[in-house]
Structure formats: structure tokens, C-alpha cells
């Protein structure tokens, strides 16, 4: 998705975001779960990072991205992600390392209620770029309402 003169070509909604089940293969040795570029998730992975040792009473996220796609997995423990497109919100409880939440651009995300053992792994479609962030909710609402 391209940003043209400060406006979105097409506004994404929370309906464009979804839980994706990952392929897994189990036998007596254990389970192998697979993630491949442009297969299980609808983008090429350019960056991977993870959140751990999180305070159970603090929120993370609290931003949107102008063009970055993310796929978020609870590798251990659990946490809640609330996504918001400026009109609707939906909350997901992630707790299974065999699935993740795909979040498209221009969706506000708020991650909270981490269990003490939670590890949140994020696969991202772009390298870090501070200019891609909308960190102020009012500015986010203005951007989505002007698209």
C-alpha cells in the first residue's frame, strides 16, 4: 500500500487483519511449526524482533504503521492485542505458538495483559523506520479520516 501526498490510497480496516494458523508437523519427537515468506504470512519478512520480560501491568505497541505489515505470535505465555482502524476495535488473546495475528498498515495496536512468561515475536515486512510510525492516536485518527 502506498501513501500518496499524505493520504492513503485505500484504507485498511480490522477486517483485513486476521488470525492465521501455521502449518505444524507432529510426531513422537515433538512438533515443528513452519513460517515461510509469502506463504503462511502475506508478506516478505525483513525484520524479526521479540518482546520479553514484560511488565504484566504495562501496555506495549500504542501505535500504527503507515505501510508496515506485522505478524505477531505468542511464542510463550499469552497477551491481548486490541486493533483499531479508527471506526472499530477488536481484541485478540494470543496464547498459541502455532498461530499469529496478521496486522496490516494503518491499524492502531495496543498490546497488554502479558503473562509473566510471555514472549511476543513480531515478524515485520520492513526494516525499522521511525517515519513509518504514527505514535499519537489523534494523528492516527486524522490520517485515517482523511484517506
C-alpha positions as CSV (number, residue, x, y, z in Angstrom):
1,X,0.0,0.0,0.0
2,X,1.4,3.4,-0.9
3,X,1.0,6.7,0.9
4,X,0.2,9.4,-1.7
5,X,0.5,13.1,-0.6
6,X,-0.2,12.2,3.0
7,X,-3.4,10.2,2.1
8,X,-3.9,6.5,1.9
9,X,-4.8,5.1,-1.5
10,X,-7.1,2.6,0.2
11,X,-7.9,2.5,3.9
12,X,-7.4,-0.8,5.6
13,X,-9.8,-2.0,8.3
14,X,-9.7,-4.5,11.1
15,X,-11.5,-6.9,8.7
16,X,-8.2,-7.0,6.7
17,X,-6.4,-8.3,9.8
18,X,-6.8,-12.0,10.9
19,X,-5.6,-14.9,12.9
20,X,-3.5,-17.2,10.7
21,X,-2.9,-20.9,11.7
22,X,0.6,-22.0,11.0
23,X,1.4,-25.4,9.5
24,X,2.7,-27.9,12.1
25,X,4.0,-31.4,11.9
26,X,4.0,-33.6,15.0
27,X,5.3,-37.0,15.8
28,X,6.8,-38.7,18.9
29,X,9.7,-36.3,18.9
30,X,7.6,-33.2,19.2
31,X,6.1,-30.5,16.9
32,X,7.7,-28.5,14.1
33,X,5.9,-25.3,13.1
34,X,6.7,-23.6,9.8
35,X,6.7,-19.9,8.7
36,X,7.8,-19.1,5.1
37,X,7.9,-15.8,3.3
38,X,4.7,-15.1,1.2
39,X,3.2,-18.4,2.1
40,X,1.9,-18.6,5.7
41,X,2.0,-14.8,6.0
42,X,1.1,-12.4,3.2
43,X,4.4,-10.5,3.0
44,X,8.2,-10.9,2.8
45,X,9.9,-10.9,6.3
46,X,12.5,-8.1,6.6
47,X,12.7,-7.8,10.4
48,X,12.1,-10.0,13.4
49,X,12.1,-8.9,17.0
50,X,10.6,-10.0,20.2
51,X,9.3,-8.6,23.5
52,X,10.0,-10.5,26.7
53,X,10.4,-9.8,30.4
54,X,7.4,-7.5,30.1
55,X,5.7,-5.9,33.0
56,X,2.3,-7.6,33.4
57,X,0.6,-4.2,34.0
58,X,2.1,-2.2,31.2
59,X,1.0,-1.8,27.6
60,X,3.2,-2.0,24.6
61,X,2.5,-1.1,21.0
62,X,0.3,2.0,21.2
63,X,1.0,3.0,17.6
64,X,0.1,2.3,14.0
65,X,2.3,1.9,10.9
66,X,1.8,3.7,7.6
67,X,3.0,0.9,5.4
68,X,4.5,-1.9,7.5
69,X,2.7,-5.3,7.9
70,X,3.2,-7.4,11.0
71,X,2.6,-10.9,12.1
72,X,2.5,-11.3,15.9
73,X,2.9,-14.7,17.7
74,X,2.7,-15.6,21.4
75,X,5.8,-17.8,21.4
76,X,5.3,-18.4,25.1
77,X,2.6,-17.3,27.6
78,X,-0.1,-15.0,26.5
79,X,-1.2,-11.4,25.9
80,X,-4.0,-9.4,24.4
81,X,-3.8,-7.3,21.3
82,X,-6.5,-4.7,20.6
83,X,-6.6,-3.5,17.0
84,X,-8.4,-0.3,15.9
85,X,-9.0,1.1,12.4
86,X,-10.4,4.4,13.6
87,X,-14.0,3.1,13.4
88,X,-14.0,-0.4,15.0
89,X,-11.9,-2.3,17.5
90,X,-11.3,-5.9,18.2
91,X,-9.3,-7.7,20.9
92,X,-7.5,-11.0,20.4
93,X,-5.9,-13.1,23.1
94,X,-2.8,-14.7,21.7
95,X,-1.6,-17.8,23.5
96,X,-0.8,-20.5,20.9
97,X,2.6,-20.5,19.2
98,X,1.0,-22.3,16.2
99,X,-0.9,-19.2,15.1
100,X,-0.4,-15.5,14.9
101,X,-2.2,-12.3,14.2
102,X,-1.6,-10.5,10.8
103,X,-1.9,-6.7,11.2
104,X,-1.9,-4.6,8.0
105,X,-0.9,-1.0,7.7
106,X,-2.9,1.9,9.3
107,X,-4.2,-0.2,12.1
108,X,-3.6,1.0,15.7
109,X,-2.4,-1.7,18.0
110,X,-2.3,-1.9,21.8
111,X,-0.7,-5.0,23.4
112,X,-1.3,-5.6,27.1
113,X,-2.1,-8.2,29.8
114,X,1.2,-10.1,29.4
115,X,1.6,-13.1,31.5
116,X,4.9,-13.2,33.4
117,X,6.4,-15.8,31.0
118,X,5.1,-14.1,27.7
119,X,7.3,-13.9,24.7
120,X,5.8,-11.8,21.9
121,X,7.5,-12.4,18.5
122,X,6.9,-9.9,15.7
123,X,7.7,-10.6,12.0
124,X,7.7,-7.3,10.1
125,X,7.6,-6.5,6.4
126,X,10.0,-3.6,6.6
127,X,13.2,-2.6,8.3
128,X,12.8,-0.1,11.2
129,X,11.9,3.3,10.0
130,X,10.7,5.9,12.6
131,X,8.9,7.9,9.9
132,X,6.6,4.9,9.3
133,X,5.2,5.2,12.9
134,X,2.0,7.1,14.0
135,X,2.5,7.3,17.7
136,X,-0.2,9.8,18.5
137,X,-3.7,8.4,18.5
138,X,-5.2,11.8,17.4
139,X,-2.8,12.0,14.5
140,X,-3.8,8.4,13.6
141,X,-7.5,9.2,13.6
142,X,-6.8,12.3,11.5
143,X,-4.8,10.2,8.9
144,X,-7.5,7.5,8.6
145,X,-10.3,10.0,8.4
146,X,-8.5,12.0,5.6
147,X,-8.0,8.9,3.4
